[in-house]
Amino acid sequence: LLFLITCLTFNNELATRFLQPVEEHPADPSETLVLLWHWPFGFKFDLEACESQYGIKGCRLTLDRNLLDKAHGVMFHIRDIRGDLPYLKTLSRPSPTNTPQLPGAEDMFNLTSSYRRDSDIWIPYGRLVEISEEDQPFQIPPKDKLVCWIVSHWEDKLWRSGYFNEFSQHIKVEGYGNHFGRHIDNNDFSKIMSSCKFYLSFENSIHQDYISEKVFNPMMAGTVPVVLGPPRENYEEYLPADSFIHIHDFKTSKELADYLLHLDQNQEMYERFFTWRKHFVPTASNFGQEHAFKLVTPAQSVVPYRLFFICTYAKFSPMQRCRLPTKPKPLSTNL
């Protein structure tokens, strides 16, 4: 089966360290079993939602590493994996892969899941789904702020920081988050965002397909995102062209500020940015859970892969993409 580990060479000391009992349920041979090596970023989710949320029958997720040799797939998160590398290197013989972000792990994984459309299991940060009869007609929320930004991760060296410093000289921006000394909790997050006409959806790094929750959150809140990220053409592969404003539509930050001030005085022009809501509803992906359950389908096939590697939410340069060969080397029949 896909990702099946058929031959393991354990290091006893490491095995004692890592293979600790987690649950007592034995593996059911009729189920497709996917092992989560750890909660991604420590974020926990429902392990029993295979059929109820994703319509996949006969599957099961587990955190019990004692079931490693029974698992059809093993999911790792790149940001949490480094401390486990010495142990993981004892688990299998090399399979073709290329993960330069993890020295020493180049031959350990053969599938990736990320926001990039050329990953093996593609999970974007969000989607637009066709509106249904169950959806309530969209109404623009009441607005009492023009431009907002919620940010805690601030580095002067980031391009977005320099652009913001210049842009904010021409227009008032309501800043929230640790950087601005105005902490907000999850209960206030959507409320504040929906009260703004425009939200600065400034990515902290610029890469192909890296269109994060910074864009989909304001769209779900009924706010127009002003995006800083990959080229407009890349955004339009995900979103209607008139649903967002791209900073590169303007020669200078002052021109952008002037345009937002003009829209503030022209309600009809502003409302055009929500025309798409007559046909679509924005949704967010379920971090970690969606990646895990969508691994089940390839794990039910007969291609003999060995391990599964999730590189979601990591940022890569064009020369260090989390991208693996499309034809992994099959397991040796001599194992």
N, C-alpha and C positions, 0 to 999 in steps of 0.2 A: 504494500500500500504506500501511498504518497507519504513521504517523510518517515517511513518506517525505519527504526534503528534496529538492525538485525544482529549487530555484533558490538559488544561493549567490553572495554578493558578497564576495569575500575582500579583506581588507586585507593587502597583501603582507608588511609587517613582522611583523604578528601571525601570519600564516600560517607564516612562517619559524620563528617562535618556538614555535608549538604543533604544527605538523604535522611531527613528527620520525618517521623510520622506526622501527617497533616490530617488525614481522614481515614476512616476504617472501611469505606465501601470498596469491595473488590472490583476489578475491572470486568465489565460485561463484554464478552467476545462479540456480541451482536451489535455493539455500539462503536461509533467512531470516536475515539478518545483523543482529546487534545490537552496536553499538559502546558499550563502557564508556569514558566520558570519563576516568575515573580509578578506581583501587581505592578503594572507600569506606572512609574512615578509614585507608587504606593496608592494609586487610585483604585478603589474596589468597586466591583459591579456584580450584577446578578449572574451567577454561573448556570442558572437553570432556565435561561430565556431562549434556548436554542429553537424550540418549535413555536413558542408563544409569540416571540417578537420577530423571528427571522424565517419561520416556516420550514425549518430544517429538521427532519425526523431522524431518530436513531443517532444522536450525537450527545456528547457529554464533555464538559470542561472540568478540569481538576487542577488543584495546586499540590497534590500529593506526589512528591518526587520519587516515592517508592514505586510508583506506577510507570516510571520512565521507560522500562523495557516493554511495557504494554501499549504505550502511547503511539498513535499513528502520526502525530505531529507534536512538535515542541515549539512554543512561541517565546521568543526573547525580545526584550526592549533594549535598544542600543545604549540608551542613557543609563541603564541600570546594570549593565552586564560585566563591567570591567573587573570587579572583584572576583567573579566566578571563572574568569578565563583559564587559570591553571587547571581547574577541575574539568571544564568543558573540553579541554584539549585531550583528555583521556578517553572521551566517549566514543569517538568514531574515527575511522580512517578518512583521509581527505576526500572532499567532494568539491567540484569546481565552484568557485565563488571569488568575489573580489570585494573585500570590505576594508579599504585602507584606513578607515577611521579607527579600527581596532587592531593594532599591531599584534601579530601572533595568532589572529583568528581568520586569516585569509582563506583557509581551506575548510572551514567548519560549517558554512551555511550555503543554502542554494536557492532560497526564495526570499523575497522582500515584500513588505507591505508598508506603503507610505502615501503621502499626499501626491506624489508624482504619478502621472498617468502611465509612465513607462515602467512602474513597479509591477511585480507579478500579481499582487493583490492590492488594487487601488482603492484607497479610502480617502476621499477629500475631506476637508474640514467641515464642509457643509454642502447642501444641494438645494436646488429649487425643484419642487415637486408640483405636478399639475394640481390645480385646485379641485376640491371635491364638493359634493353637495353638503357634506357635514361641516365644511369650513364656514365660519361666519364671514360676511362681507367685510372687507378691510376698511378701516377708517384711520386717517392720520391722527395720531395722538396729539393732545394739546401740547403746545410748545411755549416755553418761557425762556429758552436759551438759544443762542445762535449757533455757536461752535463749541464742542466739548472734546476732551481727551482724557481718558483714564489710563494712567501709566505708572508703573512702579519700577520697571527695568529701565534705568536711564544710564547711558554712557555717552560722554561728550564726543567720543570718536565715531559714534554711529551717524550715518548720513542723515537719518531722520531727525536727530537732535539738532544739527545745524540748520536744517530746513525749518524746523519748528521755531527756533530762536529768531529767524528772519521773518517768518510768516506772522508770528504773534506781535510783531511791531506794527502791523497794518490792520489788525482786527483783534477784537477781544476773544480770548479762548478761556472757557471755564475748565480749569485743570483739576483733576481728581487723582487719587492714588498716592502712594508713598512719596513719589518724587515731588509732588506738589504739597505734601503735608496735609492731605485731606483724605484720610483713609475711609473707604466705604466697604460695607459688608455685602454679601451676596444678595441680601434682601433689597438693598438699595440700588444694586447695579443696573438692573433693567429699568427701574423707575427713573433713574437719572438719565440713562441713555435715551429713553423714549421722549424725554422732555427737551431734547436738543434737536434743532433742525438739521444740523450736520455733525458728523462724528469723524475725527481724524483716525482713519484706519491705516496707521503707519506701521508697516512691518519692520521688525528689527534687523532683518536681513532680506536681501533681494535675490530670489532664485526662481527659475521656471516652475510654474504651477504652485508656488508657495503663496497661496491665498488662504489666510488663516481665519480663525474665529473672530479676529479683529474686523473682518468684513461681514461675516454672517451674523454676528451678534447685533450690530446696529440695524441690519436689514430685518431681523426678526422683531426688533423693538420699534420699527416704524420710523427709522432715521436714515438719512441719506449718507452713505459712507464716502468720505474723501480719501482716496487710496494713494498710498505710496508703496510701490512694490515692483513687480515685473511689468513689462509693457502693457499698454491698454489692450492690445490684441490678445494677450494671454488671459486677461480678465474676461474678455468678451467670449472666450471659449467656455466660460462658466456662468456668466451673468449677462442679462440684457444690457445693451450699450447705454441705454438711458436710465439705468438704475443706480449709477454711481458717477462720481466725478474723479478724474485722474489728474494728479498734480501736473503731469507733463502735457496736459491740454493747454497749459499756460506757460508763457515764456519766463515769467517771474512769479515769485510768491505774492507780490503785490497785486498782480493781475488776478490771481486766484482769489485773494481777499476781496478785491473789488467785485468780482463775479458773485461771490457769496453774499455780499452786502446788497447787490442788485436783486438777487433771488429773494432776499429777505423782504424786499419791498414789492415783490411781484408774486402773489400767491398762486396765480394760474401757472406761471412758469415752474414754480416750486412743486406743485402737485403733479406735474408731468413725470417727475422722477418716480412716481408710484403707479404709473399706468400698468406696469407689468403685474401688479398685485391683483389685477382682475383675472389673471390666468394662472398665477403660480403662488406657492407658499414657500418661504425659506425655512429650512430645517438644519439642525446641527448634527454632526455625526456623534455617535456614542464612543468616546475615546476608549480604546482598549477592547471593549466588549465587541464592537463591530468587527474589529480586526480578527479577534479570536474566533468568532462564529463563522466568519467568511473564510477562515482557513479550513473549516470542516469539509466544504464541498471539494476542493482539490485533494484533501486528505482521503476522500472516499474513492478516488480514482486508483488506477493500478500502476501508475508511474512510480518507480521505486526511488523516491527522494529520501533524504536522511533527516535533515533538521530544517526547521523553519526559523527565519530571522525577521524580526519586526524592527524597522528603523523609523517608525513614525515619530513625527514632531522633532526630529533632529534636522539641523540645517547643514547643507552640504554645498561646497563650491562646485562649479561645473566640472572641475577636474577630479572631484572626490564624491561622485554621486553614489548613493546607495542603490546600485544597479548590478544585477547578477546575470550570468549567461542564460539564454532562453532554453538551452538544451543541457540541463545538468547531467553529469556522468552517472549512469545507473550504478547501483550497488553491485559489487562483485558477486558472481554466482558461487564463488568459492568460500564465501564467508560462512 
